[in-house]
Structures are given as structure tokens and as C-alpha cells.
Amino acid sequence: MKIKKAKVIMVQGTGSYVGKSVIVSALCRIFKQDGFSVAPFKAQNMALNSFVTREGDEMGRAQVTQAEAAGIEPNVDMNPILLKPSGDVKAQVIVKGHPVGNMSGRDYYKHRAKLLKVVSGSFRRLRDNYDIVVIEGAGSPAEVNLRRNDLVNMKMAQIADCSVILVGDINVGGVFAWLVGTLELLTKTERRRIKGVLINKFRGDIKILKPGLDFLEKKIKRPVLGVIPYFHDINIPEEDSIAKERYDLFNQKRKAGRINIEVIYLPHISNFTDFDPLEKEAGVNLRYIVPGAELGEADCIIIPGSKNTIDDLLYLKKSGLAPAIMDRHKRGAVIVGICGGYQMLGRSIKDVYAVESRRKVISGLGMLPLTTEILKDKLAHQVEAKDMIFNSGSVRGYEIHMGRSAPASFLKPVFEISRRSGRRVRIKDGLSAGDKKVWGTYIHGIFDNDAFRKRFLDFLGNGRAKNRVSGLSFLEAKEKEYDKLADLVRKNIDLKRIYAIMK
């Protein structure tokens, strides 16, 4: 019989978007700073933001962020089940990094017994190889209609036999009712696992909040383990959406003399973390064009990745954004497509197997001479490639796509891939036209590459904003953000008590 090595703590929330992912990132960093080897874990993640590991496995981006905070390389055991919504009632189900099909909730629950074995195996491997495992729940454990089929909240706490911290968001109001109500809806056995609560996103004077905290502790007979202040100045990736506060920030911070980049916020946008490095650049105004918003006078417009490329292309056409993009291009804007966005820039997209849409074929924007067919199998690789467009040298990134594009051979590729999942290859990727004024690629994460990002921004600035491009190291910038987050959370929680309740 194996001796359980790791201590385990679980973070659950009163609902979605209360800050569970960020709290787990903070705890991972704090435990790392305190000298422990620590790993994050989330049994089941529903997200369109994903990542490809060194082994070619696809996993949720939130656990990648948490692994980075912990100072370890991400692997698929940290997120063994990933659900990528492809519509209102169906999602692509990815198990241990590989898609097993598109399922409705009812179909998915039929596989629960097998999935529990997968989840348990992944957790055990982490438990046996690290000092601490920090588990993240999903949504709320008080969704009583989902209790029978749960494998990510209290069922996972049972498998791990761990204590739970319950997080509530005070910024949206009603946090006391939310916390009390969540506990009330749990069974007695589930309730015993909750050892304390955290209040997140607090604005104001803590002295004014104190009577409420005293009342809460008496009511729930559990300690308030901390009150985390609301912060604007720490940039940790969101799990699966750009928070409204960041929309507002993007729209407010546009300053003269900067390079203006606008990203189309597609209804099924995926991997928007591709653009975090651009947001951090002091010489860039980055803005997301949400539904209902109009394009501004941009130096560059980026069409990002999509989980449903055909429907999102239809959205561009129906919303009027497609002709607006063409108009801005005629007025000098550079147009860039990443993955699904690259496919949209072509002449047509076919989906004869109905992988993403019921629509079999749709005409593209026609800005690049390529055609795309969506196939049944998914390509997922980490890649190394040579930059053929801005000559910045070697770049790293990752591919996640089911489409295969046939570009015109007379145009220059954007990259030449030299390694895929560690294997030597020689594959042309992407396409550039109009003297770099329109280009696209299948490679995600290209702007993480400091030299490529600088050459790209220098090209957009055309000397005008050259001195404003910082030349920052994105990796160093991320490390500073994780340390800032850890410092803030450490100062506002009862860390001794949290260590004490870990089993």
C-alpha cells in the first residue's frame, strides 16, 4: 500500500467567476515560496482557453497558469477532463489530452464511472509526486441537480479526502447570503469538509466589514480565513473570459502615440491569452471589440482562434464587422488571423463532417488565397519554427486545430515549422500577402516570443512608436505578476490556519 505523500487542500466557490482559479494560483505560488513542491489539479474544466503540453496533450489554460505559478511544467494530469463548448447544449470532451467526441450533458454523464477512474488516477499521480496538491472546484458545490453526477466538487473532495476552503465574491453583492446558502444546501457530510471561507474582491474599509465577518463566523461556525482586496494592477490570465473590468480598462487606457491593436471578441473565442503579451507592452493600446462595439482607427486588427469557426465567421458577416475589417484594411490597417481567424481570412471553409457546424460550407473574407476543410481528427503539438515574415529567428508556440488549409504556393509562408512535439519536420505554416499587410498562422502563443513581438510592433509602428516598444521579457513579466499576487494574498489570509487544515 502506497503512503500518501502530499498534503491536499481544495478551493471551491459559491459560483463561477468568484476567483477560484486566481486563489489557487496564489496558493501555488505561496507554497512554492515556502519551499514546497506543489501541483494544481482540476478534475474537470469547462473552457475554450486551452494549451498543448510537451507531450502533445490538450489541457485547460487555468491549470497551466497555476503550474507556472508553482514553478513546474504543466501536464495533463493537472486537468484530466476538459470540456470545450461547441454550442448551447454540446461540448467537445477531451480526456487525458485527447478528444473523445462531442456530447450533450446527458451523454457525458453516461461515462461517469470511467471518468471517475481517470480523475482518480491523475490525482493519485500528483499526490504521490508532490508535497502539496491544490485542487480547484468548478462553479458551485451547491448545484443540487448536479450532485448525483458530480466529479469535480464534493465528489473530488471525497476522493482526495481533503479539507475545503469556500470562496465568495463580495464585489457583486450578497456574499453573506451566498456563503450561508451554499453551506445550507450541502449535505452534512459535505458541510464537514468546509473548514473556512475566503471573501474575495473586497473594496473599501475592512473595519466597516468587520461586524459582518463576526456575524458570518457565528452563523456558519467556521472561520473567515481572509479577505482578499480587489486588485487592478496584477495581471493574471482569466480562466475563460475577459472580465468586464478589463473591457472597461482597455477602452479607457487608449493613449496618443501608441500602436492601436484591436482584437475581435468572437462569440466562440478561444485562446485569447495569445494577446496578453501585447496588453503588457507600454507602447500598445489593446482593445477587444465585443459584440455591439465598432472598430476604431486601428494599426492592426486581429481575428483570434475560435471553437466554432464557421458560426463566428457568420457572426462577422451579420454584425457588419466583416466589411468594416475590409474598410480598415484599405485605410492601412494590418489584418492578422490566428488559427480559426487565419481560416476566416481565406476563400472558403468546408465542414462536410459537421464537426463544428451544420453549415457545410461558407465563403471566407477572401483576404488570403487559401481554402480550409475541417476534419475529424485534431492536431495538437508544441512547435518550434523559423520566423519567415519578420526574420526574428526561432519562435515557439503550439497548434490546436481540426482544420487543414491549402494555401496558394506562390505566396510566402509566415513560419517554417522545424519541430512538432519534439520531432524534426519541415512544414510551411501560415500565409502572408500585401507586403505583410495581411497574414495568418495556426500557431498560438507567437506573441509570447519577445523578439518576434518586438519586430511585429516595430513594423506596425513604422518608426512612429518604435521607442515605446519596451523589449520586455514576457516570461520575467509573468513571474513578477505571480509574486505580486502571492504577496497580496499572503498579507490578507490566515496562512498558519490554512496550513493547519490541510490533510
DRENGU-529528 format. One record per residue (C-alpha): residue in three letters; x, y, z. Coordinates in steps of 0.02 Angstrom, whole numbers. Layout:
N
+-----+--------+--------+--------+
!  aa !      X !      Y !      Z !
+-----+--------+--------+--------+
! ala !      X !      Y !      Z !
...
+-----+--------+--------+--------+
END
This chain:
503
+-----+--------+--------+--------+
!  aa !      X !      Y !      Z !
+-----+--------+--------+--------+
! met !      0 !      0 !      0 !
! lys !     68 !    171 !    -51 !
! ile !     91 !    302 !     82 !
! lys !      3 !    462 !     37 !
! lys !    140 !    591 !     12 !
! ala !     56 !    755 !    -23 !
! lys !    -49 !    864 !     88 !
! val !   -204 !    922 !     -4 !
! ile !   -316 !   1074 !      5 !
! met !   -466 !   1113 !   -106 !
! val !   -537 !   1282 !   -159 !
! gln !   -722 !   1284 !   -202 !
! gly !   -831 !   1434 !   -238 !
! thr !  -1007 !   1498 !   -213 !
! gly !  -1020 !   1512 !   -402 !
! ser !   -922 !   1540 !   -562 !
! tyr !   -805 !   1689 !   -579 !
! val !   -783 !   1714 !   -392 !
! gly !   -594 !   1698 !   -411 !
! lys !   -559 !   1514 !   -377 !
! ser !   -428 !   1499 !   -514 !
! val !   -334 !   1652 !   -457 !
! ile !   -338 !   1599 !   -274 !
! val !   -268 !   1428 !   -322 !
! ser !   -130 !   1515 !   -422 !
! ala !    -89 !   1621 !   -270 !
! leu !    -82 !   1471 !   -153 !
! cys !     28 !   1376 !   -275 !
! arg !    150 !   1521 !   -278 !
! ile !    146 !   1544 !    -90 !
! phe !    180 !   1360 !    -56 !
! lys !    321 !   1364 !   -184 !
! gln !    396 !   1517 !   -100 !
! asp !    386 !   1423 !     66 !
! gly !    495 !   1284 !     -5 !
! phe !    366 !   1152 !    -53 !
! ser !    343 !   1062 !   -218 !
! val !    163 !   1097 !   -265 !
! ala !     45 !   1049 !   -406 !
! pro !   -127 !   1114 !   -456 !
! phe !   -271 !    999 !   -501 !
! lys !   -443 !   1020 !   -575 !
! ala !   -536 !    860 !   -618 !
! gln !   -648 !    938 !   -749 !
! asn !   -630 !   1106 !   -831 !
! met !   -753 !   1188 !   -950 !
! ala !   -657 !   1316 !  -1051 !
! leu !   -613 !   1370 !  -1226 !
! asn !   -442 !   1429 !  -1170 !
! ser !   -326 !   1280 !  -1186 !
! phe !   -143 !   1236 !  -1204 !
! val !    -39 !   1094 !  -1277 !
! thr !     89 !   1009 !  -1166 !
! arg !    261 !    949 !  -1218 !
! glu !    183 !    777 !  -1244 !
! gly !     51 !    845 !  -1363 !
! asp !    -93 !    836 !  -1237 !
! glu !   -226 !    972 !  -1229 !
! met !   -273 !   1043 !  -1058 !
! gly !   -359 !   1194 !   -982 !
! arg !   -262 !   1356 !   -981 !
! ala !   -306 !   1395 !   -799 !
! gln !   -207 !   1245 !   -738 !
! val !    -61 !   1297 !   -849 !
! thr !    -62 !   1466 !   -761 !
! gln !    -68 !   1379 !   -592 !
! ala !     76 !   1264 !   -641 !
! glu !    178 !   1415 !   -694 !
! ala !    141 !   1495 !   -525 !
! ala !    201 !   1334 !   -443 !
! gly !    360 !   1337 !   -547 !
! ile !    328 !   1170 !   -633 !
! glu !    293 !   1113 !   -810 !
! pro !    109 !   1081 !   -844 !
! asn !     49 !    906 !   -883 !
! val !   -121 !    835 !   -921 !
! asp !   -141 !    751 !   -751 !
! met !   -172 !    926 !   -682 !
! asn !   -331 !    935 !   -789 !
! pro !   -380 !    761 !   -848 !
! ile !   -550 !    813 !   -918 !
! leu !   -577 !    968 !  -1025 !
! leu !   -746 !   1016 !  -1095 !
! lys !   -744 !   1140 !  -1240 !
! pro !   -920 !   1205 !  -1275 !
! ser !   -965 !   1196 !  -1460 !
! gly !  -1144 !   1259 !  -1439 !
! asp !  -1276 !   1287 !  -1307 !
! val !  -1301 !   1103 !  -1265 !
! lys !  -1147 !   1011 !  -1329 !
! ala !   -962 !   1013 !  -1293 !
! gln !   -807 !    928 !  -1359 !
! val !   -749 !    808 !  -1224 !
! ile !   -561 !    794 !  -1204 !
! val !   -497 !    656 !  -1090 !
! lys !   -313 !    647 !  -1042 !
! gly !   -273 !    773 !  -1178 !
! his !   -365 !    695 !  -1325 !
! pro !   -542 !    721 !  -1392 !
! val !   -663 !    576 !  -1373 !
! gly !   -815 !    657 !  -1453 !
! asn !   -946 !    794 !  -1447 !
! met !  -1076 !    757 !  -1313 !
! ser !  -1230 !    827 !  -1231 !
! gly !  -1233 !    832 !  -1042 !
! arg !  -1343 !    678 !  -1036 !
! asp !  -1224 !    578 !  -1147 !
! tyr !  -1074 !    638 !  -1049 !
! tyr !  -1145 !    580 !   -882 !
! lys !  -1163 !    403 !   -951 !
! his !   -973 !    391 !   -946 !
! arg !   -959 !    450 !   -765 !
! ala !   -893 !    286 !   -694 !
! lys !   -749 !    279 !   -819 !
! leu !   -713 !    464 !   -796 !
! leu !   -702 !    445 !   -608 !
! lys !   -565 !    316 !   -633 !
! val !   -471 !    435 !   -747 !
! val !   -488 !    578 !   -623 !
! ser !   -435 !    470 !   -475 !
! gly !   -283 !    405 !   -568 !
! ser !   -224 !    579 !   -616 !
! phe !   -247 !    643 !   -439 !
! arg !   -151 !    496 !   -364 !
! arg !     -3 !    526 !   -479 !
! leu !      8 !    707 !   -423 !
! arg !    -18 !    661 !   -240 !
! asp !    124 !    536 !   -249 !
! asn !    247 !    657 !   -328 !
! tyr !    222 !    824 !   -240 !
! asp !    222 !    893 !    -64 !
! ile !     57 !    986 !    -86 !
! val !    -86 !    972 !   -211 !
! val !   -206 !   1120 !   -226 !
! ile !   -372 !   1066 !   -301 !
! glu !   -493 !   1185 !   -386 !
! gly !   -679 !   1153 !   -394 !
! ala !   -797 !   1212 !   -531 !
! gly !   -947 !   1327 !   -519 !
! ser !  -1034 !   1290 !   -354 !
! pro !  -1046 !   1130 !   -250 !
! ala !  -1225 !   1179 !   -207 !
! glu !  -1298 !   1140 !   -378 !
! val !  -1410 !   1005 !   -305 !
! asn !  -1469 !    944 !   -476 !
! leu !  -1289 !    901 !   -521 !
! arg !  -1242 !    814 !   -357 !
! arg !  -1277 !    639 !   -422 !
! asn !  -1157 !    658 !   -568 !
! asp !  -1027 !    768 !   -483 !
! leu !   -845 !    728 !   -508 !
! val !   -763 !    898 !   -487 !
! asn !   -827 !    970 !   -322 !
! met !   -876 !    871 !   -167 !
! lys !   -851 !    703 !   -254 !
! met !   -672 !    755 !   -288 !
! ala !   -652 !    813 !   -108 !
! gln !   -711 !    640 !    -55 !
! ile !   -588 !    553 !   -172 !
! ala !   -446 !    662 !   -107 !
! asp !   -511 !    654 !     73 !
! cys !   -467 !    837 !     91 !
! ser !   -524 !    995 !    177 !
! val !   -611 !   1131 !     76 !
! ile !   -600 !   1320 !     78 !
! leu !   -757 !   1406 !     12 !
! val !   -731 !   1569 !    -85 !
! gly !   -862 !   1705 !   -110 !
! asp !   -856 !   1864 !   -215 !
! ile !   -908 !   2017 !   -115 !
! asn !   -891 !   2136 !   -263 !
! val !  -1055 !   2080 !   -342 !
! gly !  -1152 !   2093 !   -179 !
! gly !  -1242 !   1966 !    -71 !
! val !  -1085 !   1872 !    -17 !
! phe !  -1151 !   1830 !    158 !
! ala !  -1311 !   1754 !     87 !
! trp !  -1209 !   1665 !    -45 !
! leu !  -1091 !   1585 !     82 !
! val !  -1227 !   1539 !    207 !
! gly !  -1342 !   1474 !     70 !
! thr !  -1207 !   1367 !     -8 !
! leu !  -1169 !   1284 !    158 !
! glu !  -1354 !   1259 !    192 !
! leu !  -1378 !   1165 !     29 !
! leu !  -1236 !   1043 !     60 !
! thr !  -1263 !    877 !    146 !
! lys !  -1198 !    857 !    324 !
! thr !  -1052 !    753 !    261 !
! glu !  -1008 !    882 !    129 !
! arg !  -1026 !   1025 !    252 !
! arg !   -900 !    947 !    371 !
! arg !   -766 !    963 !    237 !
! ile !   -784 !   1154 !    232 !
! lys !   -654 !   1215 !    358 !
! gly !   -664 !   1400 !    323 !
! val !   -714 !   1535 !    199 !
! leu !   -622 !   1668 !    100 !
! ile !   -702 !   1831 !     43 !
! asn !   -631 !   1890 !   -122 !
! lys !   -630 !   2056 !   -219 !
! phe !   -661 !   2171 !    -70 !
! arg !   -661 !   2360 !    -96 !
! gly !   -663 !   2482 !     49 !
! asp !   -626 !   2491 !    234 !
! ile !   -604 !   2322 !    318 !
! lys !   -664 !   2399 !    483 !
! ile !   -835 !   2428 !    407 !
! leu !   -840 !   2246 !    352 !
! lys !   -788 !   2178 !    522 !
! pro !   -964 !   2165 !    600 !
! gly !  -1019 !   2064 !    450 !
! leu !   -871 !   1947 !    469 !
! asp !   -909 !   1921 !    653 !
! phe !  -1091 !   1882 !    613 !
! leu !  -1040 !   1762 !    474 !
! glu !   -920 !   1663 !    583 !
! lys !  -1055 !   1640 !    717 !
! lys !  -1184 !   1593 !    588 !
! ile !  -1082 !   1462 !    494 !
! lys !   -972 !   1410 !    643 !
! arg !   -818 !   1420 !    534 !
! pro !   -678 !   1548 !    523 !
! val !   -657 !   1681 !    391 !
! leu !   -483 !   1636 !    331 !
! gly !   -454 !   1800 !    242 !
! val !   -522 !   1947 !    145 !
! ile !   -433 !   1975 !    -21 !
! pro !   -435 !   2154 !    -85 !
! tyr !   -496 !   2192 !   -260 !
! phe !   -346 !   2225 !   -371 !
! his !   -317 !   2309 !   -541 !
! asp !   -129 !   2305 !   -550 !
! ile !    -96 !   2117 !   -553 !
! asn !   -118 !   2035 !   -721 !
! ile !   -161 !   1850 !   -704 !
! pro !   -249 !   1767 !   -853 !
! glu !   -436 !   1744 !   -837 !
! glu !   -498 !   1564 !   -848 !
! asp !   -617 !   1578 !   -994 !
! ser !   -671 !   1757 !  -1024 !
! ile !   -608 !   1935 !  -1020 !
! ala !   -681 !   2012 !   -863 !
! lys !   -794 !   2164 !   -887 !
! glu !   -672 !   2267 !   -785 !
! arg !   -537 !   2229 !   -913 !
! tyr !   -653 !   2282 !  -1056 !
! asp !   -675 !   2448 !   -968 !
! leu !   -488 !   2464 !   -937 !
! phe !   -448 !   2430 !  -1120 !
! asn !   -573 !   2561 !  -1176 !
! gln !   -510 !   2692 !  -1053 !
! lys !   -323 !   2674 !  -1074 !
! arg !   -306 !   2720 !  -1259 !
! lys !   -168 !   2850 !  -1267 !
! ala !    -96 !   2952 !  -1409 !
! gly !     67 !   2897 !  -1487 !
! arg !     38 !   2713 !  -1454 !
! ile !     11 !   2570 !  -1575 !
! asn !   -175 !   2532 !  -1583 !
! ile !   -218 !   2346 !  -1592 !
! glu !   -398 !   2284 !  -1592 !
! val !   -445 !   2101 !  -1564 !
! ile !   -616 !   2040 !  -1622 !
! tyr !   -702 !   1960 !  -1472 !
! leu !   -789 !   1817 !  -1564 !
! pro !   -939 !   1730 !  -1484 !
! his !   -836 !   1568 !  -1477 !
! ile !   -666 !   1649 !  -1450 !
! ser !   -530 !   1529 !  -1392 !
! asn !   -354 !   1555 !  -1329 !
! phe !   -371 !   1743 !  -1305 !
! thr !   -219 !   1729 !  -1189 !
! asp !   -122 !   1740 !  -1353 !
! phe !   -136 !   1929 !  -1335 !
! asp !    -84 !   1952 !  -1153 !
! pro !     95 !   1996 !  -1205 !
! leu !     31 !   2136 !  -1317 !
! glu !    -75 !   2204 !  -1174 !
! lys !     80 !   2216 !  -1064 !
! glu !    176 !   2322 !  -1191 !
! ala !    186 !   2504 !  -1135 !
! gly !    180 !   2563 !  -1315 !
! val !     19 !   2473 !  -1360 !
! asn !   -165 !   2514 !  -1343 !
! leu !   -251 !   2343 !  -1347 !
! arg !   -440 !   2338 !  -1361 !
! tyr !   -564 !   2195 !  -1378 !
! ile !   -708 !   2228 !  -1498 !
! val !   -855 !   2149 !  -1405 !
! pro !  -1024 !   2119 !  -1487 !
! gly !  -1108 !   2285 !  -1520 !
! ala !   -946 !   2384 !  -1521 !
! glu !   -873 !   2465 !  -1676 !
! leu !   -697 !   2456 !  -1743 !
! gly !   -588 !   2605 !  -1709 !
! glu !   -444 !   2677 !  -1809 !
! ala !   -326 !   2531 !  -1781 !
! asp !   -150 !   2498 !  -1840 !
! cys !   -189 !   2313 !  -1830 !
! ile !   -346 !   2206 !  -1817 !
! ile !   -328 !   2027 !  -1755 !
! ile !   -456 !   1891 !  -1785 !
! pro !   -420 !   1761 !  -1648 !
! gly !   -448 !   1575 !  -1631 !
! ser !   -623 !   1503 !  -1621 !
! lys !   -704 !   1342 !  -1563 !
! asn !   -837 !   1364 !  -1696 !
! thr !   -753 !   1447 !  -1844 !
! ile !   -898 !   1441 !  -1966 !
! asp !  -1026 !   1515 !  -1846 !
! asp !   -903 !   1650 !  -1793 !
! leu !   -867 !   1693 !  -1975 !
! leu !  -1054 !   1708 !  -2000 !
! tyr !  -1058 !   1824 !  -1849 !
! leu !   -927 !   1937 !  -1931 !
! lys !  -1035 !   1950 !  -2085 !
! lys !  -1203 !   1976 !  -1998 !
! ser !  -1134 !   2102 !  -1873 !
! gly !  -1057 !   2211 !  -2007 !
! leu !   -882 !   2182 !  -1940 !
! ala !   -826 !   2092 !  -2099 !
! pro !   -848 !   2244 !  -2213 !
! ala !   -779 !   2356 !  -2075 !
! ile !   -621 !   2250 !  -2068 !
! met !   -603 !   2266 !  -2258 !
! asp !   -628 !   2454 !  -2246 !
! arg !   -495 !   2474 !  -2110 !
! his !   -376 !   2368 !  -2214 !
! lys !   -399 !   2484 !  -2363 !
! arg !   -357 !   2628 !  -2248 !
! gly !   -193 !   2547 !  -2195 !
! ala !   -232 !   2428 !  -2051 !
! val !   -135 !   2265 !  -2044 !
! ile !   -251 !   2113 !  -2031 !
! val !   -192 !   1959 !  -1935 !
! gly !   -280 !   1792 !  -1912 !
! ile !   -232 !   1664 !  -1780 !
! cys !   -291 !   1484 !  -1806 !
! gly !   -479 !   1500 !  -1836 !
! gly !   -451 !   1682 !  -1881 !
! tyr !   -323 !   1627 !  -2011 !
! gln !   -453 !   1510 !  -2086 !
! met !   -580 !   1652 !  -2094 !
! leu !   -460 !   1758 !  -2196 !
! gly !   -464 !   1628 !  -2335 !
! arg !   -583 !   1599 !  -2480 !
! ser !   -690 !   1462 !  -2404 !
! ile !   -712 !   1343 !  -2257 !
! lys !   -791 !   1171 !  -2278 !
! asp !   -860 !   1064 !  -2137 !
! val !   -927 !    912 !  -2231 !
! tyr !   -921 !    804 !  -2073 !
! ala !  -1020 !    930 !  -1970 !
! val !   -880 !    936 !  -1841 !
! glu !   -914 !   1117 !  -1789 !
! ser !  -1071 !   1170 !  -1879 !
! arg !  -1222 !   1110 !  -1977 !
! arg !  -1170 !   1227 !  -2116 !
! lys !  -1067 !   1126 !  -2241 !
! val !   -975 !   1270 !  -2325 !
! ile !   -957 !   1457 !  -2307 !
! ser !   -860 !   1586 !  -2405 !
! gly !   -720 !   1670 !  -2311 !
! leu !   -664 !   1851 !  -2308 !
! gly !   -558 !   1818 !  -2462 !
! met !   -407 !   1914 !  -2399 !
! leu !   -289 !   1766 !  -2418 !
! pro !   -287 !   1636 !  -2559 !
! leu !   -320 !   1479 !  -2459 !
! thr !   -460 !   1354 !  -2432 !
! thr !   -492 !   1258 !  -2271 !
! glu !   -576 !   1092 !  -2234 !
! ile !   -622 !   1044 !  -2056 !
! leu !   -579 !    862 !  -2024 !
! lys !   -623 !    739 !  -1887 !
! asp !   -451 !    724 !  -1808 !
! lys !   -368 !    861 !  -1706 !
! leu !   -188 !    917 !  -1721 !
! ala !   -111 !    964 !  -1553 !
! his !     75 !    998 !  -1544 !
! gln !    204 !   1109 !  -1465 !
! val !    308 !   1179 !  -1607 !
! glu !    471 !   1267 !  -1646 !
! ala !    478 !   1367 !  -1806 !
! lys !    580 !   1491 !  -1905 !
! asp !    504 !   1664 !  -1924 !
! met !    489 !   1694 !  -2112 !
! ile !    393 !   1858 !  -2105 !
! phe !    488 !   1971 !  -1984 !
! asn !    653 !   1873 !  -1977 !
! ser !    660 !   1872 !  -1787 !
! gly !    738 !   1699 !  -1781 !
! ser !    663 !   1547 !  -1696 !
! val !    492 !   1552 !  -1613 !
! arg !    397 !   1430 !  -1501 !
! gly !    211 !   1403 !  -1487 !
! tyr !     77 !   1271 !  -1503 !
! glu !    -53 !   1210 !  -1627 !
! ile !   -231 !   1156 !  -1585 !
! his !   -342 !   1139 !  -1738 !
! met !   -452 !   1020 !  -1835 !
! gly !   -446 !   1118 !  -1997 !
! arg !   -319 !   1090 !  -2136 !
! ser !   -285 !   1236 !  -2252 !
! ala !   -221 !   1231 !  -2430 !
! pro !   -134 !   1396 !  -2464 !
! ala !    -77 !   1462 !  -2631 !
! ser !    102 !   1406 !  -2660 !
! phe !    157 !   1570 !  -2740 !
! leu !    143 !   1667 !  -2576 !
! lys !    269 !   1666 !  -2435 !
! pro !    232 !   1565 !  -2278 !
! val !    238 !   1653 !  -2110 !
! phe !    334 !   1515 !  -2022 !
! glu !    429 !   1357 !  -2063 !
! ile !    399 !   1230 !  -1926 !
! ser !    558 !   1133 !  -1884 !
! arg !    494 !   1032 !  -1735 !
! arg !    323 !    962 !  -1691 !
! ser !    307 !    878 !  -1521 !
! gly !    496 !    858 !  -1521 !
! arg !    506 !    777 !  -1693 !
! arg !    605 !    856 !  -1833 !
! val !    492 !    913 !  -1975 !
! arg !    492 !   1041 !  -2114 !
! ile !    317 !   1111 !  -2132 !
! lys !    263 !   1279 !  -2201 !
! asp !    136 !   1369 !  -2092 !
! gly !     29 !   1520 !  -2124 !
! leu !     23 !   1642 !  -2266 !
! ser !     71 !   1824 !  -2294 !
! ala !      6 !   1941 !  -2429 !
! gly !      9 !   2125 !  -2471 !
! asp !    186 !   2156 !  -2407 !
! lys !    143 !   2089 !  -2232 !
! lys !    -19 !   2188 !  -2226 !
! val !   -122 !   2027 !  -2213 !
! trp !    -57 !   1869 !  -2133 !
! gly !   -113 !   1720 !  -2033 !
! thr !    -46 !   1568 !  -1942 !
! tyr !   -103 !   1413 !  -1850 !
! ile !     25 !   1441 !  -1711 !
! his !    -41 !   1501 !  -1543 !
! gly !     73 !   1591 !  -1421 !
! ile !    179 !   1678 !  -1552 !
! phe !    172 !   1845 !  -1463 !
! asp !    249 !   1763 !  -1309 !
! asn !    411 !   1764 !  -1409 !
! asp !    498 !   1927 !  -1362 !
! ala !    599 !   1951 !  -1522 !
! phe !    452 !   1912 !  -1636 !
! arg !    336 !   2028 !  -1538 !
! lys !    461 !   2171 !  -1548 !
! arg !    487 !   2152 !  -1736 !
! phe !    298 !   2144 !  -1762 !
! leu !    266 !   2300 !  -1659 !
! asp !    410 !   2393 !  -1743 !
! phe !    329 !   2352 !  -1910 !
! leu !    160 !   2416 !  -1852 !
! gly !    235 !   2574 !  -1777 !
! asn !    339 !   2609 !  -1933 !
! gly !    458 !   2711 !  -1826 !
! arg !    318 !   2815 !  -1750 !
! ala !    310 !   2714 !  -1588 !
! lys !    475 !   2622 !  -1602 !
! asn !    548 !   2695 !  -1443 !
! arg !    391 !   2647 !  -1348 !
! val !    410 !   2460 !  -1381 !
! ser !    485 !   2403 !  -1218 !
! gly !    580 !   2247 !  -1264 !
! leu !    513 !   2168 !  -1104 !
! ser !    538 !   1984 !  -1065 !
! phe !    362 !   1911 !  -1058 !
! leu !    423 !   1766 !   -951 !
! glu !    501 !   1885 !   -823 !
! ala !    344 !   1992 !   -827 !
! lys !    235 !   1841 !   -786 !
! glu !    348 !   1790 !   -642 !
! lys !    333 !   1963 !   -566 !
! glu !    143 !   1954 !   -579 !
! tyr !    139 !   1786 !   -488 !
! asp !    248 !   1857 !   -349 !
! lys !    139 !   2011 !   -334 !
! leu !    -16 !   1903 !   -321 !
! ala !     64 !   1791 !   -189 !
! asp !    119 !   1942 !    -87 !
! leu !    -55 !   2017 !    -89 !
! val !   -144 !   1856 !    -41 !
! arg !    -14 !   1809 !     91 !
! lys !    -42 !   1976 !    179 !
! asn !   -230 !   1952 !    184 !
! ile !   -256 !   1771 !    235 !
! asp !   -226 !   1668 !    391 !
! leu !    -90 !   1560 !    314 !
! lys !    -49 !   1467 !    476 !
! arg !   -228 !   1410 !    490 !
! ile !   -232 !   1356 !    308 !
! tyr !    -76 !   1251 !    335 !
! ala !   -159 !   1176 !    489 !
! ile !   -318 !   1121 !    399 !
! met !   -227 !   1036 !    255 !
! lys !   -239 !    846 !    265 !
+-----+--------+--------+--------+
END
